[in-house]
Amino acid sequence: MAIETLHINSVDIFHEKHNRFDVKYYVVNDFFEKLAKKQSFKVETLETVKKQIISGSYIDTYTTKEQGIPYLRVGDIKPFSFDENEDDFAYVSPKVPEKIKIQENDILIARTQATIDKLGTASIADKHNAGWATSQHTTRISVKENKISPFYLLAYLNSKFFKAQTALASHGSTRVEFTHSQLNQVRVFIPEKELYEDIIQKVKNVVDYNRQANELIEQAKKVFKKAVSLNAVRKKQSYFESDLASLTEFDIWNATCHLPFFADNEKELKQKFTTKKLGEIADIKKGDEVGSSNYEIYLDKKETDFAFIRTSDIINNEIDLFPDYFISENIYKTVNQELEAGDVLFTKDGKIGQTAMVTDVDRAIIASGVARVRIKKQIESNFTPEYLFTVLSVKETGFNPAIRRTVIGTTIPHLREERLKQIAIPILSNELVSSITQSIKTAFELKAKRKKLILEVLQEIDNEYEKYK
């Protein structure tokens, strides 16, 4: 292991306005001082390119989706876009102060995190999420567009250049925090015009593809829901009756499983349509636990490493390109999961019922809390991976049947594969399945293109980091 010696004048230490006396702080500063002397690009601080750096606000009164607006918290911030899973959102009154609402092309980052390696993730608002509220643990950045493009800054804040600068953050007793004064010190390198404009255009496409893909998925779900037309008005009851035969047949003896809210929807689906059990259509295999000693963070990962996907890493119906941890190629070969493009993923532990599809861009290992659903080769009916994904993504036919079959383990909810296999899949007309399939296929083609562009952009930026570090 190489040891680097860095000489710092005592005068510089005594006059450092934030009284920093940790080695990483001065190593990072030295790195960017040297970088600023290179002629191929210039280095600015966030302070010189920002229009505004402002934190959100603590709000403890939540409301419903129908009456409120989403309240963006740290967990909603993912690389390049927000996690828009409505079940995870908190909703607050639209009358919250305007200053905590995010606007189109504003960038949001996590101001605090549990550990230093989780800092350094940025999302951007588009027209769809402009006007959403932001929490006190997030920081919103708007820029002077004559100084820097928000799309370039978004890419930069997801790069190794920014992740390396998380050493500027303060360490509290329980959390790591980026104060506004520390953010103002963050250095941003701006490359030559051709590369700069290339990155801007690619990131704009990333944002557009994300919105188009998400809208296509929602459209396909609406088509499916209209076709099955289940009674969505039912409410959960505080008490009800069930007969012994029903209890025995279902073979889970707790009240939640037999709530009419859950049971009647399944009964109605089976009365309206011919159905097949998911296990008759698809092979289902859970992921593996590889041990925390094998985890690598993004800053240290190698090109050959694989993303380690836990239940929290299913984002907007896709595998997160940049989860908390990565796993070596040797471990990947040991577990032998061999995920394929078109595989459907379904979370079965903890955060039950999240769905995703694997694209040809994904290099991943799934954890044991995630199940891989793959259509059997011998199936002759008109089932497609895209259709299965849609059925499992709709609350009435995916999430609710899964929750009905979930039991609470020692600490977390758990859905066994045998129970997952029992979920009923309706057989619809060839025309409907084909229409749904095409929408979902197009959506994931856009998601794959989006991921390729993200990887290209970060490689273009990170190459400079690797060159000069």
Secondary structure, DSSP 4 states (H G I P E B T S, - for coil): ---------HHHHHT-TT----HHHHHHHHHHHHHHT-SS-EEEEHHHHEEEEEE-------B-TTTSEEEE-GGGEETBEE---GGG-EEE-TTS-GGGB--TT-EEEESEESSGGG---EEE--TTTTT-EE-TTEEEEEE-TTT--HHHHHHHTTSHHHHHGGGGSEE-SS-EE--HHHHHH-EEEE--HHHHHHHHHHHHHHHHHHHHHHHHHHHHHHHHHHHH---------S-----HHHHHHH---SGGGG-HHHHHHHHHHHHHS-EEEHHHHEEEEE-----GGG-B-GGG--TT-EEEE-GGGEETTEE-SS-S-EE-HHHHHHHT----TT-EEEE-BSSTT-EEE--TT--EEE-TTEEEEEE-TT--SS--HHHHHHHHHSIIIIIHHHHHT-EE-SSSEE--HHHHTT-EEE---HHHHHHHHHHHHHHHHHHHHHHHHHHHHHHHHHHHHHHH-
